[in-house]
Amino acid sequence: MSLSVQPASNRPSAPTRISAPEHRAAPVDVEAPAAAPDPAPDACAALLRTAADDVRYAWTTRLSDTAGESECAAAVEWIHDAIGAATEDRAPRPLDGQIALSRFLLERFATTLLSLIATDPRSDKADTIRLMRGVESVRRQLEPDWDRYFASQFTGPDGLSLVTEVAHDLRSPLTSIRCLAEAIERGQSGPVTDVQRKQLRLIYSAALGLGTMTSDVIELARRGEQLADIDVVPFSVAEMLDGVVDMVRPIAEEKGLVLATQRLAGDRRLGSPFALSRVLLNLVTNALKFTDEGRVEVQVRATGLAAVEFAVIDTGHGIPESAIPDLFKPFRTSTGRSGRSEFLFSGTGLGLALCRRLVQAMGSTLQFETSVGEGTKFWFVVDLPMTSER
């Protein structure tokens, strides 16, 4: 929506305004500056009053969906007073709520001021600088309050629901990006050069990583233990594993890594394929991310009549001892002198935290062993009884 400032004579019931020329002091005599008054305060005050009237007139009737006319007028007046206080080096009166509305109107106020200054030939450079500094001062006043307001929305009673909704909104477009990048990379839209193929794999990898993170947020918000209440279903372990490998294969190909799988005899099982695929996807993605050369292997083997072991083994960096105590903590933060994360897995810890909860929901424990510079192995054992059901 663009702001149109109309002359006072052309609009009905517009607020009474004091024009800048009526209150502007006479020009200062450069030969006798001490004898002439400083015109800046009056000029600035007149410009501020005109800008306030214009913004109030233009917006009080246009914000009815989000704010009442009185709220809009009050916010405009606060901005007018706060900028005036800044130009006169005095403390502004505190703002009583309506932070978001005030930030919105401040930008319109600044635009209107610049427009008035540009069309008033008697406005000088000093006026412009003084007023714009006042606008910036008010903008800084609003920013800390806005930060606290924004933070309060996520730490309040509905914060968890808000985070989940944001993650949901992100996941769908990220999935679309990944699918489109994969389709183009396979040549479904025409020939693709080697350079384009590499770029598409990077796009795919980034979308997959972000999409996985949003899914992790959603699952953690739901507390992965809820999976314990879901009935098991018959599924193919091989098909579940193929789905995971197909999703991460572009990452392995881009990095030149071998992605291997060891299959299971007795493929039809009863269990939770969704939980298993989520755990394996996180573990394999992490392994590929932190392996620069060599291989990543997913092993699936029977260790009993119903027990099946899943393991993800890589030849990557390994996990330093200092990182192990916090390895499964979600939203962890740890940076070294370089400012980069010292952890060799996801910086937020969401992926491993979710994996641990999902494995626990399936009645097992996520375990690992690692050697710095040689690689890492994550594994868990779950009961998946064999079945002939389809």
C-alpha positions in Angstrom: 0.0 0.0 0.0 1.5 3.4 -0.9 1.1 6.5 1.1 -0.5 9.5 -0.7 -0.2 12.8 1.1 -3.0 15.1 0.0 -3.1 18.9 0.4 -5.2 20.0 3.3 -7.5 22.0 1.1 -8.5 18.9 -1.0 -9.6 16.6 1.8 -12.7 16.7 3.9 -12.4 17.1 7.7 -8.7 16.8 7.6 -6.8 17.7 10.9 -5.9 21.4 11.3 -2.2 21.8 10.4 0.4 24.4 11.0 2.4 24.8 7.9 6.2 25.1 8.1 6.4 28.6 6.4 4.2 30.3 9.0 6.4 29.3 11.9 9.8 29.4 10.2 12.1 32.1 11.6 13.6 34.7 9.3 16.8 33.7 7.5 19.9 34.1 9.6 22.2 37.0 8.6 25.5 35.3 7.9 27.3 38.5 8.9 25.7 38.7 12.3 24.8 35.2 13.4 24.8 36.0 17.1 21.9 38.4 16.6 19.6 36.0 14.8 17.5 33.2 16.4 18.1 29.5 15.5 15.4 28.6 13.1 15.8 24.8 13.2 13.6 24.0 16.2 10.5 25.9 14.8 11.1 24.4 11.3 11.5 20.9 12.6 8.5 21.2 14.8 6.4 22.5 11.9 7.5 19.7 9.6 6.9 17.1 12.4 3.4 18.4 13.0 2.6 18.4 9.3 3.9 14.8 8.9 1.9 13.6 11.9 -1.3 15.1 10.6 -0.7 13.6 7.1 0.1 10.1 8.5 -2.8 10.2 10.9 -5.2 11.3 8.2 -3.9 8.7 5.7 -3.8 5.7 8.0 -6.4 6.0 10.8 -9.1 4.7 8.5 -6.9 2.2 6.7 -5.8 0.1 9.7 -9.3 -0.8 11.0 -8.5 -4.6 10.5 -5.6 -4.5 12.9 -6.0 -1.4 15.0 -8.7 1.1 15.9 -8.6 4.7 14.8 -7.8 5.9 18.3 -4.9 3.5 18.6 -3.5 4.6 15.3 -3.8 8.3 16.3 -2.1 7.6 19.6 0.8 5.8 18.0 1.3 8.7 15.5 1.3 11.2 18.3 3.8 9.2 20.2 6.1 9.0 17.2 5.7 12.8 16.7 6.6 13.5 20.3 9.5 11.0 20.4 11.1 12.4 17.2 10.7 15.9 18.6 12.3 14.9 21.9 15.2 13.4 20.0 15.8 16.6 18.0 15.7 18.6 21.2 17.9 16.2 23.3 15.2 15.5 25.8 13.9 12.2 27.1 10.8 10.9 25.3 7.7 9.7 27.2 7.3 5.9 27.4 5.3 4.1 24.8 2.2 2.4 26.1 1.9 -0.8 24.0 1.3 -0.9 20.2 4.9 -1.6 19.5 4.3 -3.3 16.2 1.9 -0.6 15.1 4.3 2.1 16.0 7.1 0.5 14.1 4.9 0.2 11.1 3.8 3.8 11.3 7.3 5.1 12.0 8.4 4.0 8.5 5.4 5.9 7.0 6.3 8.9 9.1 9.9 8.9 7.9 8.7 8.6 4.2 6.3 11.5 4.7 9.0 13.7 6.4 11.3 13.2 3.5 8.6 14.0 1.0 7.7 17.2 2.9 11.4 18.2 3.1 11.9 17.6 -0.6 9.0 19.8 -1.6 9.7 22.7 0.8 12.4 24.9 -0.7 13.1 26.6 2.6 14.0 23.3 4.3 17.8 23.2 4.8 20.3 20.4 5.2 20.5 20.9 9.0 16.7 20.3 9.3 16.9 17.1 7.3 19.9 15.7 9.3 18.2 16.6 12.6 14.9 15.0 11.7 16.4 11.8 10.3 18.6 11.4 13.3 15.4 11.8 15.4 13.7 9.0 13.3 16.7 6.7 13.8 16.7 7.4 17.5 13.0 6.4 17.7 13.6 3.3 15.6 16.3 2.3 18.1 13.9 2.8 21.0 11.3 0.5 19.4 13.7 -2.3 18.4 14.6 -3.6 21.9 10.9 -3.6 22.9 10.0 -5.4 19.6 12.7 -8.0 20.3 11.2 -8.6 23.8 7.7 -8.8 22.3 8.9 -11.3 19.6 10.7 -13.4 22.2 7.7 -13.4 24.5 5.5 -14.9 21.8 7.8 -18.0 21.7 8.3 -18.2 25.5 4.6 -17.7 26.4 2.0 -20.4 26.9 1.4 -20.7 23.2 5.1 -20.6 22.2 5.4 -24.3 21.5 2.3 -24.3 19.2 3.8 -21.2 17.4 7.1 -23.0 16.8 5.3 -26.0 15.4 3.2 -23.9 13.1 6.3 -22.2 11.7 7.9 -25.5 11.2 4.8 -26.8 9.3 4.8 -23.7 7.1 8.5 -24.3 6.2 8.3 -28.0 5.6 5.9 -28.0 2.6 7.9 -25.5 0.4 11.2 -27.2 1.3 9.8 -30.6 0.2 8.7 -29.0 -3.1 12.2 -27.6 -3.6 13.8 -30.9 -3.0 11.4 -32.8 -5.4 11.8 -30.2 -8.1 15.6 -30.2 -7.8 15.6 -34.0 -8.0 13.4 -34.0 -11.1 15.5 -31.4 -12.9 18.7 -33.1 -12.0 17.4 -36.3 -13.5 16.8 -34.5 -16.8 13.0 -34.6 -16.7 12.8 -31.0 -17.9 15.6 -31.3 -20.5 19.4 -31.8 -20.7 21.4 -30.8 -17.7 25.1 -29.9 -17.7 27.6 -31.3 -15.2 27.8 -27.9 -13.5 24.0 -27.6 -13.3 23.8 -31.1 -11.9 26.2 -30.3 -9.2 24.3 -27.1 -8.3 21.0 -29.0 -8.2 22.5 -31.5 -5.9 23.5 -28.7 -3.6 20.0 -27.3 -3.7 18.6 -30.7 -3.0 21.0 -31.3 -0.1 20.2 -27.9 1.5 16.4 -28.4 1.1 16.6 -31.9 2.6 18.6 -30.7 5.6 16.2 -27.9 6.3 13.2 -30.1 5.7 14.5 -32.7 8.1 15.2 -30.0 10.7 11.6 -28.7 10.5 10.3 -32.3 10.9 12.5 -32.7 13.9 11.1 -29.6 15.5 7.6 -30.8 14.9 8.3 -34.3 16.3 10.1 -32.9 19.4 7.2 -30.6 20.0 4.9 -33.6 20.0 7.3 -35.5 22.3 8.4 -38.5 20.3 7.2 -40.8 23.1 3.7 -40.6 21.5 4.8 -43.1 19.0 4.6 -45.7 21.7 0.8 -45.4 21.3 0.8 -46.2 17.6 0.0 -49.7 16.6 2.7 -51.5 14.6 2.1 -52.3 10.9 3.5 -54.8 8.5 6.2 -53.3 6.2 9.2 -54.1 4.1 12.5 -53.2 5.7 14.1 -53.1 2.3 11.6 -50.7 0.9 11.9 -48.5 4.0 15.7 -48.5 3.7 15.6 -47.8 -0.1 13.4 -44.7 0.6 16.1 -43.4 3.0 19.0 -44.1 0.7 17.2 -42.5 -2.3 16.8 -39.3 -0.3 20.4 -39.0 0.7 22.1 -40.4 -2.4 22.5 -36.9 -4.0 24.5 -35.8 -1.0 26.8 -38.8 -1.2 27.3 -38.3 -5.0 28.1 -34.7 -4.5 30.8 -35.4 -1.9 32.1 -38.5 -3.8 31.4 -40.8 -0.9 30.4 -44.5 -1.2 26.9 -45.1 0.2 26.5 -48.8 1.0 23.7 -50.9 2.5 23.7 -54.3 4.1 20.2 -55.9 3.8 18.2 -58.1 6.1 17.1 -61.7 5.5 13.4 -62.0 6.4 12.3 -58.7 5.0 8.6 -58.5 6.0 8.3 -57.3 9.6 5.9 -55.7 12.0 7.0 -52.4 13.4 6.9 -48.6 12.9 8.5 -47.8 9.5 7.9 -44.1 10.0 9.9 -43.9 13.2 12.7 -46.2 11.7 13.0 -44.1 8.6 13.2 -40.8 10.6 16.0 -42.2 12.8 18.0 -43.6 9.9 17.5 -40.5 7.8 18.9 -38.3 10.6 21.8 -40.6 11.3 22.8 -41.1 7.6 22.5 -37.4 6.9 24.7 -36.6 9.8 27.2 -39.2 8.8 27.4 -37.9 5.2 27.6 -34.3 6.4 30.7 -35.0 8.6 32.5 -37.4 6.3 34.9 -35.9 3.8 36.2 -39.1 2.2 35.5 -42.8 2.4 32.1 -44.4 2.9 28.9 -44.4 4.9 27.2 -47.7 5.4 23.8 -48.7 6.7 23.8 -52.2 8.2 20.6 -54.1 9.0 21.0 -57.6 10.5 18.9 -60.0 12.6 20.3 -60.6 16.1 17.5 -62.9 17.3 14.2 -64.3 16.2 12.5 -60.9 16.2 15.4 -58.6 17.2 16.9 -56.5 14.4 20.0 -54.3 14.7 20.2 -51.0 12.6 23.7 -49.4 12.4 25.0 -46.4 10.6 28.8 -46.4 10.2 31.0 -43.7 8.7 34.7 -43.0 8.1 34.3 -39.3 9.1 35.8 -37.0 11.7 34.6 -38.8 14.8 33.3 -37.1 17.9 35.6 -35.3 20.3 35.4 -36.3 24.0 34.4 -32.8 25.0 31.3 -33.0 22.8 30.0 -36.3 24.1 28.2 -35.1 27.3 25.9 -32.8 25.3 25.6 -34.9 22.2 21.9 -35.6 22.7 20.8 -32.3 24.0 18.4 -30.3 21.8 19.1 -26.6 21.1 22.7 -26.9 22.3 25.1 -24.1 21.6 28.9 -24.4 21.6 31.3 -22.4 19.6 35.1 -22.3 19.5 37.5 -19.5 19.0 36.7 -19.4 15.3 33.0 -18.8 16.0 32.0 -22.1 14.4 30.4 -25.0 16.1 32.8 -27.4 17.8 30.3 -30.2 17.5 30.8 -32.6 14.7 27.1 -33.3 14.4 24.1 -30.9 13.9 24.8 -27.7 15.7 21.3 -27.5 17.2 21.3 -31.1 18.3 17.7 -31.5 17.2 18.4 -34.6 15.0 20.2 -36.7 17.5 17.8 -35.6 20.3 14.9 -36.8 18.1 16.6 -40.0 17.2 17.1 -40.9 20.8 13.5 -40.2 21.7 12.1 -42.2 18.7 14.4 -45.1 19.5 13.2 -45.0 23.2 9.6 -44.9 22.0 10.3 -48.2 20.1 11.6 -49.7 23.3 15.3 -49.5 22.6 18.4 -47.4 23.3 20.5 -45.4 20.8 24.2 -46.3 21.3 27.4 -45.1 19.6 31.1 -45.6 19.5 33.6 -43.2 18.0 37.2 -42.6 17.3 38.4 -39.1 16.4 39.8 -39.0 12.9 38.6 -42.5 12.1 34.8 -42.5 12.2 31.6 -43.2 14.2 29.0 -45.9 14.6 25.5 -45.4 15.8 23.3 -48.4 16.4 20.1 -49.7 18.1 18.2 -53.0 18.3 14.4 -53.1 18.0 12.0 -56.0 18.0 10.4 -56.5 14.6 8.6 -59.8 14.4 8.5 -61.5 11.0 5.2 -61.6 9.2 3.7 -62.7 5.9 1.1 -59.9 6.0 1.1 -57.3 3.2 
